[in-house]
Amino acid sequence: MKTLIVYASKYGCTEKCVSILKQHLKCDVSVCEASQAGKLDLQAFDCILAGASVYALKLRKELKDFCIQNEALLLQKKLGLFICCSTPLTQANYINNLYAPALLEHAAAKANFGGEIHLEKMSWGDRMVMKMVEKSPDFQYPHILEEEIQQFAAVINNL
Ligand SMILES: Cc1cc2nc3c(=O)[nH]c(=O)nc-3n(C[C@H](O)[C@H](O)[C@H](O)COP(=O)(O)O)c2cc1C
C-alpha cells in the first residue's frame, strides 16, 4: 500500500512523531511537509496520513489548508488523522474540533501523539505564552506518546 504522511510542525515535535510513525508502518511510505504537498501527485497514493501540531486551539495552517484543498480526494483514500499537542489524552474529543467532520468520520485511525515543549527553541512570543500557560494548576508538560503512535500504525498496517 502506497502511503503518504503529510505533516506540519513548528518546532520539530510533529516531525519527530512522523519519523517514529514511519518506523512502525509496514507499507511503502513517503513523507512530505504540507507546504510542499502541492508538488506531489496525491492520486498515486492509496493511503494518506495527515497531522500537525496545535497552536491556540488550531491546527498548523499549512496542514489545515492541505485538508481543505484536498478534502474530496482525502475522502476517496484510506485516511489517518493525528495531532501533536499538550492537551492530554483524557480530553479524548480534542481532535474532533480540529478536522472537518467528514474527514473525521472517514478516517480509519485518529490519534493524539502527545507533544513536546522546548522553551529554548521558541520565539519570544511563544515563550511568553508558555510562561503564562505553565502557571495554570492543571498544566502538565507533554511528552511524545509512543504507544499512541504504535497503535495508530497498527490500525494502518491492518487496512
Ligand atoms: C504558543 C503555543 C501555543 C500552543 N497552543 C496549544 C493549544 O492550543 N492546544 C494544545 O493542545 N497544545 C498547544 N501547544 C502545544 C504544542 O502543540 C506542542 O508543544 C507541540 O508538540 C508542538 O509541536 P511542533 O514542534 O511540531 O510544532 C502550544 C504551544 C505553544 C508554544
Ligand as a Chemical Component Dictionary entry (heavy atoms), coordinates in Angstrom:
data_LIG
# 
_chem_comp.id                   LIG 
_chem_comp.type                 NON-POLYMER 
_chem_comp.pdbx_formal_charge   0 
_chem_comp.three_letter_code    LIG 
# 
loop_
_chem_comp_atom.comp_id 
_chem_comp_atom.atom_id 
_chem_comp_atom.alt_atom_id 
_chem_comp_atom.type_symbol 
_chem_comp_atom.charge 
_chem_comp_atom.model_Cartn_x 
_chem_comp_atom.model_Cartn_y 
_chem_comp_atom.model_Cartn_z 
_chem_comp_atom.pdbx_ordinal 
LIG C1  C1  C 0 2.386  29.312 21.858 1  
LIG C2  C2  C 0 1.898  27.896 21.971 2  
LIG C3  C3  C 0 0.540  27.623 21.870 3  
LIG C4  C4  C 0 0.084  26.298 21.986 4  
LIG N1  N1  N 0 -1.266 26.059 21.906 5  
LIG C5  C5  C 0 -1.725 24.808 22.129 6  
LIG C6  C6  C 0 -3.134 24.538 22.108 7  
LIG O1  O1  O 0 -3.962 25.397 21.858 8  
LIG N2  N2  N 0 -3.542 23.271 22.390 9  
LIG C7  C7  C 0 -2.658 22.268 22.682 10 
LIG O2  O2  O 0 -3.092 21.165 22.989 11 
LIG N3  N3  N 0 -1.314 22.482 22.631 12 
LIG C8  C8  C 0 -0.836 23.711 22.366 13 
LIG N4  N4  N 0 0.515  23.953 22.328 14 
LIG C9  C9  C 0 1.465  22.821 22.477 15 
LIG C10 C10 C 0 2.034  22.371 21.107 16 
LIG O3  O3  O 0 1.009  21.918 20.266 17 
LIG C11 C11 C 0 3.057  21.259 21.347 18 
LIG O4  O4  O 0 4.161  21.832 22.013 19 
LIG C12 C12 C 0 3.516  20.520 20.104 20 
LIG O5  O5  O 0 4.257  19.400 20.494 21 
LIG C13 C13 C 0 4.347  21.370 19.169 22 
LIG O6  O6  O 0 4.719  20.595 18.049 23 
LIG P1  P1  P 0 5.653  21.143 16.859 24 
LIG O7  O7  O 0 7.024  21.335 17.453 25 
LIG O8  O8  O 0 5.631  20.062 15.844 26 
LIG O9  O9  O 0 5.050  22.414 16.350 27 
LIG C14 C14 C 0 1.003  25.248 22.201 28 
LIG C15 C15 C 0 2.376  25.540 22.261 29 
LIG C16 C16 C 0 2.823  26.839 22.152 30 
LIG C17 C17 C 0 4.295  27.115 22.242 31 
# 
loop_
_chem_comp_bond.comp_id 
_chem_comp_bond.atom_id_1 
_chem_comp_bond.atom_id_2 
_chem_comp_bond.value_order 
_chem_comp_bond.pdbx_ordinal 
LIG C1  C2  SING 1  
LIG C2  C3  SING 2  
LIG C2  C16 DOUB 3  
LIG C3  C4  DOUB 4  
LIG C4  N1  SING 5  
LIG C4  C14 SING 6  
LIG N1  C5  DOUB 7  
LIG C5  C6  SING 8  
LIG C5  C8  SING 9  
LIG C6  O1  DOUB 10 
LIG C6  N2  SING 11 
LIG N2  C7  SING 12 
LIG C7  O2  DOUB 13 
LIG C7  N3  SING 14 
LIG N3  C8  DOUB 15 
LIG C8  N4  SING 16 
LIG N4  C9  SING 17 
LIG N4  C14 SING 18 
LIG C9  C10 SING 19 
LIG C10 O3  SING 20 
LIG C10 C11 SING 21 
LIG C11 O4  SING 22 
LIG C11 C12 SING 23 
LIG C12 O5  SING 24 
LIG C12 C13 SING 25 
LIG C13 O6  SING 26 
LIG O6  P1  SING 27 
LIG P1  O7  DOUB 28 
LIG P1  O8  SING 29 
LIG P1  O9  SING 30 
LIG C14 C15 DOUB 31 
LIG C15 C16 SING 32 
LIG C16 C17 SING 33 
# 
